[in-house]
Amino acid sequence: MSGGAARTGSLPHDIVRSTPQGASMSTLLRLLPALKPVIWRYVAGLSVGFAATGLGLAIPQVIRALVDGPISAGRDSGSSRGVWVAAGIVLALGVLQAAMWYSRRMLLMGPMVGVEHRLRTSLFDHLLDLSVSFHDHWESGQLLSRASTDLSRIRRWLSFGSILLVVNVTTAVVGIVILIALSPPLGGIFALFAIPTAWLSLRFQLRYRVLTRRGLDQAGALATEVEESVQGIRVITAFGRSGEFADQFMDAARRQRDTEIGKARSLSGIRMWLSLLPQLAFAVCLAAGVWLVRDGALSLGDVVAFFGTAAFLLWPVRSLGFAFADVMDATAATARVFEVLDTAPDVTDPVDPIEDDPDPSRIGELLFDDVHVGYGDREVLAGVDLRIAPGETVALVGATGSGKTVMVELVPRFMDVTGGAVRVGGVDVRDMTRQRLRGQLGMAFEAPQLFSGTVRENVLVGCPDADADQLDEALAIAQAGFVYDLPDGVDTVIGEEGQSLSGGQRQRLALARAIAAEPRILVLDDPLSALDVNTEALVEASLRRVLQGVTALIVAHRPSTVALADRVAVLRDGRIVATGRHDELLRSDPYYRQLMSLEVTS
């Protein structure tokens, strides 16, 4: 089943992680650096929104003047002309208001897409900068949902929701002030209904905040379920577990459905109250207004203006439910994005890196100098000392769990030592930039990772500017000539993770990729495990030529792979316990002889 819920850095399906109360504003303010390049467009859009609302509030005042002026004056030529003037003003205000709303959208949509682009680029760059251990601990679906759904949600809020919230809250406040100015008794009644409205809105925000964060986390978990099931379709099908995985997916989908229904129910409730309370205020004010007009306390024009303004306020008040929901959605999305951006890389470049090779005679040397690597109280490597001379090939042999892969991952700084040092060319790898260090290395792993691109793009990942001869040579050494028989040769798109190829074909392309980079140091983690005996022999014969003059560390299990090495290092319980030639160790070291016998019979 999906292992995401067990990962230490992932977000299990049943965990609710809500933004702390009162943190919405501080969380959203973290978007300001991304917004800064287009802040003038944002301010302009907000200003246009205010202006459009101001025009809307002005229309009832024009009608008030019309009622108390030309209409009250009766049927004379002056009053008739006044009606037409007032109607023209109302029409002009309406057209101008519509133009301003259009302008607001034009001012904001393009720049906010740019903000989304900058945030997505920053997030992706940061993901590439984070250590391998981070990606081991986080569900890929959670990262994918942050880089897609969450950033799109933030963009929509910046371009629409934030403007709607600020303008409509301001409109409601200004509108109530206007109502009080028109008629203190009626305006007071309307303001009185704002108290339960504000209280209900606060309760809604507290509940909806939790639900929206839960929903986003569950969406990420659901994306992980889909991804893992699609990637593992061969295993699922082979073991007849489609039903169990479908049930697991349905459980996750049901949890998200329930959360979304809870959000919809909560939003429906607040919308009901935000619609009902203003209507109740409207009804009470209407009854009171008739009484005030009858007693002469209000003019007919005042009443018309009052209720015209009150009617204009109905939409801003009703929309506050959506606006508050958008704030909570954007806050949760922003918090999720910054959870990743705030994660500091475990492996970083030095402040003052060494750029030159201090000792040319040591170029290509790989040295493990009293290396320790620990996880909590457990030491995986407990004082490893191993020197691989320039141009030398060393095979690293050990039982499962002895620390071979950890040693391999220390060389490119997928992780760092907790004691001692790994040195390349006499320089501690922590004193180099990661770019410079990894530019000297070529690596191939037992489980090859290919990308959804062409054969050419996959092989030349480490040297994209290489010519055709360099590509052909790397493919020939890796015995990957099968690519020329593909529909488009080396320009054939091999599909996601190279699943259209066999395991042995993927390994050969990964080996060709390591060779094509023409590295000083070649690190191979059991790269031939999926090859048949005949192909392995051909690859090993080609590798012997390549390894001349290249420093190589090869994690080996098969005696045939060990035979490629000038020397063998035996790793046991996190220490190098023996080194020597293969035939020497077979004679002198019982533990090594036992390891090789196990591999021969396996």
N, C-alpha and C positions, 0 to 999 in steps of 0.2 A: 504494500500500500504506500501511499504518499508519505514520505518521511518528513515533510515540512514542519509538522507540528512539534517534532522532537528536536528541531534545531535550536541552538541556544539563542541565535539572533533573529529568528523568524517571528512571525506573528501568528500564533495558533488560532484556529477558527473560533474558539470559544472565549478568547481573551478580549475584553473591552478596554480600549485605551482611549480615554477622553482627554481633550485639552482642559487644563485646569480652569476653574471658574475665573472670569475676569481677564483671561489671557488672550482673548480674541484680538484686541487692538494691538497689543505688543507683538503677537504672532504675525498679523497682517502688515505691520510696519516693517517687517523684515523684507518685504517686497520692494521697498523704496529704492534700493540700489539698482535693481533691474528696471524700475520705472523711471529713474532719474533722467536717462537720455531723451525721454519723450514727455517729461513732466509738464512742459508748456502746452502740449497737445491735450494732456489730461485736464489741466486747469482750464484750458479753453473749452473743452467739452463740458466740464462741470459748470462753467460760467454760462454757456449757452443753455444748459438745462435750467439754471436758475432764471435766466431771462425768459425762456419759454413759459415757465411756471408763473412768472410775474405777469406776462401777457394774459395768461388764463385768469389770474386773479383780478386783472383790470377790467375784464369784460362785464362782470356784474356791476361794477361802478359806472360803466357807460350806460348800462340798462337802467340803473338807479337815476342817473341824470335824465335819461329819456322819459322815465315814468313821471318823475317830479317836475319835468319841464314841459316839453312839447305835448306829451299825452295829456297831462293835467290841464294844459292851456286850452284844449278843445280844438274845434275844426277851423282853424284859420290857416292862411298860407304860410305863416311863419312856423307854426307847429308842424305842418306837413313837411316843410323843408328840414326841420330839425330831426324828424323821424328818419328821413332818408340819410341825413348826415350820420346819425347814430348807427343806423344799419350799416353804412359804409365803413364806419370805424370798427364795428364788431367784425365785419367780414375781413377787413385788413388785419386786425389783430389775430384772427383765426388762421389766415393764410401765413402770416409772419410766424406764428407759433409752430405751425406744421413745418415750415422751412427750417426753423431752428432745431426741431427734433431730428430732421433729416441731417442737418449740419453736424449735430452732436454725434450721430452714428458715423458719419464720414470722418470726423475728426479723430474718433477713437478706435475704430475697428482695425485699421491697418497698423497703427503703432502698438496696439495690444497684442496683435499676432506677433509682432517683433519682440515684445517682452516675453511672450511664451517661447519663442525661438531661442532667445538668450538664456532663459532659465533651463530649457531642455538641453542646450549645448553645455551649459555649466554642469548640469547634473550628469550628463554622459561623460564629460571629461573627468569629473570627480570619480565616477564609477571605475573608469579605466585606471585612475591613480590609486584607488584603494587596493589593499593587499589581497592576496589570494584567500587568506583566512576569512576575510569579510564575506567574499562571495561563497565560500563554503558554508557559512552560517546563515545566510539570508535566502529566503525563497525567491526564485527568479520571478515568479508571478507578482510578488510584492514590489519588486523593483520596476517591473514592466508597467504595472498600474500607476506607479508614481510618475514615471516618465511619459505616460500617455494621458490617462484619464484625469489624474490630479492636476497636471499642468493645464489641460484644456479647461478644467473647472475654474482654475485661477484666472485664466484669460477671460472667460465669460464674465466672471464677477468684476474684474477690473473694467471691462468695456461696457458693462450694463448694470450689474447688480450694485456696485458701489455708488454709481451715479444715482441710481434709483433710490437707494437708501438715503443718501445725504439730501437729495432734492426733495424727496417726499416727506422726510421728517421735518425739514425746514419749511416746506409748504404747509404742513399741518400746524406747526407753531405759529407761523406768520398768519395763516388763515384764521386761527382762533383769536389772535390779537385783533385782526380786522373785524371779526364777529363781535368781539367785546366793544370795539370802538363804535360799531354801528348800533349795537344795543347791549349795554352792560348786562341786563337781566337775561336776555336770550343767549348772549355770548357766555355768561357764567354757567348757564345750564349745559351748553355744549362742552365747556371746559371741564365741568364736573364729570361728564362721561369719559373724559380722557384718563381719569384715575384708574378705574378698573381695566381700561384698555392697556395702560402701561403695565399694570400688575400681571395681567394675563400674558402679555408679550414677554415679560421677564421669565415667567414660569415656562413658557414655550421654549425659550432659548436654552434654559438649563436642561430640559429633557431632550430637545432636538440635537444639542451638541453631542451628547453621548451616542445617540442613534446614528448620526451621520458619520462619526468616526468608526463606529462598529461596522457600518455598511461598507465604508471604503476598505477597511482591513479585510472584511469577508470577501469583497470583490477581488482583492489581491490574492487571497487564498484560493479562490475559485479559479483564477487564471493559472495558478500553479498546478491545480488538479488537472486542468485541461492540458497544460504543457507536458507534465510528467506522463500522462496517459498516452498522449500522441507520440512522445519520444520512446515510450516503452511499449508501443503497440505490439511488437513482435513477442515480447515476454508475456504480455497479458493474453494474447491470442494463443501462444504455445501452451500456456498452462490452463487455458480455459477459464480465466478469471474475469472475463468481460462483465459478467453480471455483478460481481463484487465491486469492481471499479465503478460501474454505473451506479450502484447503490451508494457508494461513497460520494460520488459526484452529486447525486440527488440530495444526499444529506446536507452537503455544503451549500447547494443551490437553495435548498429549503430554508436553511438558516438565513441566507441573504434575503430570500423572499420575505421571510417573517420580519426582518429588520426594515426592509423597504416598505412593507405594509404598515409597520409601526410609525415610520416617518410620514407616510401618507395620512395615516389616521391623526397624528399629531398636527400636521399641517392643515388638515381639513378642520380640526377643532378650532385652531386659532383663526382661520379664515372665517369660520362661522361667526365667532364673537366679533371679529373686526368688521364684519358686515352688519351684524345685528345691533351692536351698540351705537354706531353712528345713525342707523335708521331709527332707533329708539329716541336718540337725542333729537333727530330731525322731527319726529312725531310730536314730542313734548314741546319743542320750540314752536312748531306750527300752531298748536293749540294756544300756547302762551302768546304768540305773535298776533293771532286774531283778536285776542282780548286786549292787547296793547294798542292795536290799530283802532279798535272800537272806542277805547278811552282817549284816543288822540295822543298817546305817548309816542307813537311811531308813525312816520309817514308811509304811504303805500310804496314809495320808492325805496325807503329804508328796508321794508320787509322783503321786497323783490331782490334787492342787493344782498340782504342777509341770506336768504334761502338760495340765491344763485351761488354765493360763495360757499355755503354749506354743501350744496350739491357738488360743487367743484372739488371739495375736500373728500368726498366719499371714496373716490378712486385712490388718492394717496394713502388714506388710512387703510383701505382694504388691501392695498399692495404691500403693506408693511409685513404681512405674514410671509409673503414670498421673499421680501427683502431680508428679513431676519433669517429665514432658512438659507438664503444664499450666503449670508455672512458666516453661518455655521459651517456650511459646506466648504466655503473658501478657506476658513480657518483650519478645518481638519485637513484639507488638501495641502495647505501651506505647511502645517506642522509635519505632515508625512514627508513632504519633499525635503524639508530642512533636517529631519531626522537623519537622512542620508548625507546631506551636505555638511552637517555638523560632525559627522564621523571622521575623525582624523586618521589618515593612513598610518598603518603600523610601520611601514617602510618609507622613508623620505630621503630626499637628496641632501647631502651635507651643505652647510652654509658656505664653506670654502673648499670646494672639491679639488682634487688633484686631477689636472688635465693632461699631464705628460707622463710618459713612461720613465720613472726615475733611473731604472737600470735596464738598458736595452738587452743585456744578456739574459734577462729573466722574462722577456716577452713570451707569453704563452704558458708560463709556469702557473700551476694551480696548487695551492698549499692550504691544507687544513691544519691550523696551528692551535692545538689544545682546545678543540671546539666542544662547547657544551650547548645543548638545547634542552630546555625543560618545560614541562607543562604542569603547573602546580608543584606538587611534591615529587613528580616523576621526571627523571632525566631520560630523554630519548637518546641523546648522544652525551656520553660522559667522559669527555677528554679524548677526542679523535685527533690523531696526528698522522697526516699523510701528505707526502710531497709527490706531485706528478711533474716530472721535468718537462721542459719544452719539447714537443714532438713525441712524447712518450704516451703509450696507451695503457691504461690501468683498468682492469675489470674489478668491479666491486661485487663481492659475493656475500650472501648472508641469508639466514632463515627469515621467514615472514615476521615482520615486527622488529627487526634488528636495527632499523633506522636508515636503510638504504635510500628510500625516497626523500627523507628529510635531508640527507647529505646532498642529494641532487638539487633540491629546492633551495638550498643555501647559496649555491653558486650564482644564480641570477637574482638573488635576494627576493625570492617569493616570501621568505621570512628571514629574520635575522637571528644570529647566535645570541645566547644568553651569557656566554662566556667564551673567551678565546677569540679567534679571528679566522676568516676565510680570506685568502689573498690571491689576487690574480695579477701576474706580472710583478709580484713583490709589493703590491698596493692592497691595503685592506679594502674589500669591496664596499664598505660603508663610507670610504673616503672618495668614492667615484660617484658621478651622477649615474642614475639607473640607465639612462640612454647610452652613455659611453660604455658601461659595463656590459649591457646586453647586446651592444653592437659587436662585441668580440666573441659572442657565444652563438652556437647553433645547438638546438635542442630537439629531441624527438622522444615521445613518451609511449608507453605501452598502450594506452588508450588514446589514439590520435584524435585530435580535434580539427575537423575541416569546416569550412564556411560555405555558405550558399552563394558560391561564385564559380568561376571557371577553374579548370585544372591549372591554367597558367597563373591565375590570381592566387590560388592556394599555395602553389609551390614557391612563388616569388614574394610571399608575404614579407620576408626579411630583406629582400633586395628588389623592390618593385621596378627599378631601372635596369635590371639585368637584361642582357641580350638573349637572342634565341639559342645561341650556342651554349651559353651557361645553363639555360633551362634544359636543353636536350642532354647535356652531360650529367646533370643532377638526376634526371629521369633514368638515364642509362645505368648509372651507378646503383640506383635503388631498384633496378630491374622493374621499372614502371612503364615499360614500353607498351603496355596494354592501352594506355591513354590514346595512342595514335589510332586505335581501332574504334574509339568512341565516335558518335555521329559527327561531332565537330572537332575532333582531335583535342588538342590542348585548350581549345576555346569552348569545349563542352561544359555547360553548367551542370555541376554534379549534385545539386540539390542540398537541402538543409542537412548539415553535419555529414554529408557524403553518404547518406543512407542507401543510395543507389549502388554503392560499391560494396564489395566484400570486405571483411575485416582485414585480410591480408593486403588488399589493394589500398585500403586507407592507410595502413601502416607504411606501405612503400611510398605513398605520396608524402606522408609526414617525414619520412627519412630523407626523401628528395628535397623537401623544404629546408631541413637542417643543413644539408650539404650545399644547396644552392647559395646559401648566405656566405659561403667561403669564410667560416669563422676561424679564429685563432684556437679556440677551445670548443670541442664537440662533446656534448653531454647527452648520452643516450640511455634512457631508462627502459631496458628490456624491449627494444624497438622491433624485434623480429619474432615475437612470441606467436603471432598469428600466421606465420609463413609455413608453407609445407617444406619438407626436408630439401627437396631439389632447389626451390626458389631461395631458401635460406643459404644454401651453399653458394649459389651464384652471387647473392648479395654480399656475403662475407668475402668472397674473392675480390669483388669490386671495392669493398670497404678497405681491404688491406692496402690498396693503392692510395686511397684517399687519406688514410690515417698516417701515411708517411709525411712527417713534417707538421702534423696537426696534433695538438695535445688532446687527449680523449679520456673521458671517464665514462665507462660503460657499466651499467647495472646489468649483471648477467645471471642467468639461471642455467642455460644449456651449456654443456661442455664445449659445443661447437662455437658458441659465442665467446666463451672464455679464451678459446684458442686464438682469437684475434689480438689478445692483449700481450704486451711485453711483460707485464707483471700483474699479479693478482693480489688484491687486498681483501682479507677476510674480516667481516664485521660481525661482532657477537656482543649482544647486550650493550650496544652503544659504544663499543670500543673496537679499534683495529687490533685483532689478536694475532694476525700473521700476515706476512707479505712474502712474495716470491713468485717464481715461475710456476706455471700450472703443473708441470710434471714433477717439480721439486716438492710442491705442497702435497701432491697426491702421495708421495713417498713418506713425507715427514710429519704431516699434520692429520691426525685421525678425524678431527672435526670437519676439516675441508673435504676429506675423502668421503665422509658420511653425507655431506651436502651434495657432492657430485653424484654419488650413487643414488640418492633420492631423485635427482633430476633425470638421471638416465632411465630409471625405472618408471618415472611418472609419465 
